[in-house]
């Protein structure tokens, strides 16, 4: 690929929106990680707060890996680096690990329809970003 070959505007729009999406994921993760038990009780009720407080380390780790690998993958996209695809795959694995806990524990029931929508949306976006990075690398936009 020559340095003069530039991706179309849509590439930059998608990469920028994906970075914003993943930064929102980081904010969500940090908000949950730093939330006091009182805030969790106030927001979700006693039962849900107890469930989130007892989240196992492997599920929390999956969440952290998903959001931080996603942000780094998006930065890689914006830098036009092919390694972004590897980070998106790692992010997807983190999403799956966290989602296993969400479904297995019943935690996904506490967000209502909107919560369930976001669980599915996060999975779909993670898969899309792998596909997107793969296609753009094949076109020569990522090195």
HELIX and SHEET records of a PDB file:
HELIX    1   1 UNK A    9  UNK A   34  1                                  26    
HELIX    2   2 UNK A   37  UNK A   44  1                                   8    
HELIX    3   3 UNK A   46  UNK A   53  1                                   8    
HELIX    4   4 UNK A   57  UNK A   78  1                                  22    
HELIX    5   5 UNK A   84  UNK A  105  1                                  22    
HELIX    6   6 UNK A  107  UNK A  111  5                                   5    
HELIX    7   7 UNK A  112  UNK A  138  1                                  27    
END                                                                             
